[in-house]
């Protein structure tokens, strides 16, 4: 199966949460904060969205930072994805 986003939507695969801090403290799964960085898996076509022309600025393979409470989480074939609007993406990590 494959996720194909519509309009200005972007499918992201979230990076794994860090299990240790920089100082070496091991975190339990409950205390791990989900990272706000992800890899772009698929990008919608853009076009007219809510009466405005939207040009997609990200592409598959980009590493991005997105808003903390953005998007909808979906699980497909035991892999979790997040579907967000392009406007919820804050930056591309180069």
C-alpha positions in Angstrom: 0.0 0.0 0.0 1.1 3.6 -0.6 -0.1 6.9 0.8 -0.8 9.5 -1.8 -1.6 12.9 -0.2 -4.1 15.3 -1.8 -3.9 19.1 -2.2 -1.3 20.7 0.0 -0.8 17.7 2.3 2.6 16.1 3.1 3.2 12.6 4.4 6.0 12.5 7.1 7.8 9.7 8.8 8.8 10.8 12.2 12.4 10.2 13.4 12.9 7.9 16.4 12.9 9.5 19.8 16.3 9.6 21.5 16.7 7.0 24.3 19.6 8.8 26.1 20.3 12.5 26.8 23.5 14.2 25.8 24.7 13.7 29.4 24.1 9.9 29.2 20.9 9.6 31.1 18.7 6.8 29.8 15.1 7.8 29.2 12.1 5.5 29.7 9.6 5.4 26.8 7.1 7.4 28.8 9.5 10.3 29.3 10.7 10.4 25.7 9.3 13.4 23.9 8.4 12.8 20.3 10.8 14.6 18.0 9.5 17.3 15.7 11.8 16.3 12.9 10.7 14.0 10.2 11.5 12.8 6.7 9.1 13.7 3.8 7.7 10.5 2.3 5.2 11.9 -0.2 4.0 15.3 -1.3 0.6 16.3 -2.7 0.2 18.1 -6.0 -0.5 21.6 -4.5 -2.7 23.7 -6.8 -5.8 25.6 -5.7 -6.5 25.1 -2.0 -9.2 27.2 -0.4 -9.2 29.6 -3.3 -5.4 30.2 -3.1 -2.7 28.9 -5.4 -0.3 26.7 -3.4 3.1 25.7 -4.7 4.7 22.8 -2.9 8.1 23.7 -1.5 9.2 20.3 -0.1 9.9 17.1 -1.9 10.2 13.4 -0.9 13.5 12.8 1.0 13.7 16.2 2.6 14.3 16.4 6.4 11.9 18.9 8.0 10.8 20.4 11.3 7.1 20.6 11.8 4.7 22.1 14.4 4.4 20.2 17.6 0.7 19.5 17.5 0.2 19.4 13.7 -1.3 16.7 11.5 -3.0 13.4 11.8 -1.2 10.2 12.8 -1.9 7.1 10.6 -0.5 3.6 10.8 0.0 1.7 7.6 1.6 -1.8 7.5 3.0 -1.3 11.1 4.7 2.0 10.2 3.4 5.3 11.7 3.1 8.3 9.5 1.9 11.9 10.1 -0.1 13.8 7.4 0.3 17.5 7.7 -0.5 20.6 5.6 2.6 22.2 4.0 1.9 25.3 6.2 2.6 23.2 9.3 6.1 22.6 8.2 8.4 25.2 9.8 11.8 24.5 8.1 13.8 22.2 5.9 16.9 20.8 7.6 20.0 20.9 5.2 
